[in-house]
Amino acid sequence: MLGVSIHARGNEVRLEGEADPVALARRVLEELYKLIEAGKGVHTADVRHVIRMLSDTPEVQLADVYENVLRGVRGVIRAKNLAQRSYVDLIRKHDVTFAVGPAGTGKTYLAMAMAVGALHHKEISRIILTRPAVEAGERLGFLPGDLAEKVDPYMRPLYDALRDMMDVEKAARLVERGTIEVAPLAFMRGRTLNDSFVILDEAQNTTGEQMKMFLTRLGENSKAVITGDVTQIDLPSGTESGLIEATRVLDGVRGIGFMRFQPSDVVRHPLVQSIIRAYDRAAAGADRANAGADRAAAGGRGASARASAGEGDGADG
């Protein structure tokens, strides 16, 4: 990534290359060593994240970025870049936080880690995980089974993330007691959610009415995190996403935080960033082509109108 050759011999490392990349590589290694000395595991993906962070923001201190969020059953969960660090801070400081951005940026996962941490520290008494039961081309009524069986596939990603954060049997007990509730958004209607950490996932698939209903459920000593990707809306054509409307209507309201992740913030497989950018370029190209076609059609209509007007003038003459 940096164009630097690295030669290791014993406990010595030699860097070869141009001055600036070598200086950056040295800083990367020094910061990674600090993380290891602090007892934080370093993986291959972390190296990529550190290089990107230090390239974009040389003054950043990785110890601040990599502060632990939660110790889950699969290891420590922590922010992996500056955007995720800002997101965690926003959730801590605000009662309502919106996180909008592409898949793989940790929007829902980190929110769930924060919720589980708050439950461990007895800051709240229950966690509520919800999402709209809307998927492309499918409706609940056409799925087999009873209501629980019908909604389970929609909730499965939330269960999967939850099981990264606590023992499966403990999670099952908490769900059974109602301390952790995983339910479709429709189940929130008419309720007041006190002493809760509430996460609305896939919020791009809410309508404006559903989003307002959800936001007005929030009770005393509660937090809400709303996450979604506005490039993956499965609502019927012509229906505005409640997430898009809410970010417009609520912008500037005190107590509400907004986090907008970019493709560069993706922390999944490196190819995910490339895939997202490729789709963005394709969409931009399609928009330009459509705009060009519209202009051409408008020009054609204008020429026809002028030709018709010219023929009329000649006939009158």
ABEGO torsion letter per residue (X at the ends): XAGBBBBBBEABBBBBEBAAAAAAAAAAAAAAAAAAAAGBBBBAAAAAAAAAAAAABAABBAAAAABBABBBAAEBBBBABAAAAAAAAAAAABABBBBBEBBGAGAAAAAAAAAAAAAAAGABABBBBBBBBBBBGBBAAABBEBAAAAAAAAAAAAAAAAAAABBAAAAAAAAAAGABBBBBAAAABGBBBBGBBBBBBGAAABBAAAAAAAAAABBBGBBBBBBBBAABBABBBGBBBAAAAAAAAABGBBGBBBBBBBAAABABBAAAAAAAAAAAAAAAAAAAAAAAAAAAAAAAAAAAAAAAAAAAAAAAX
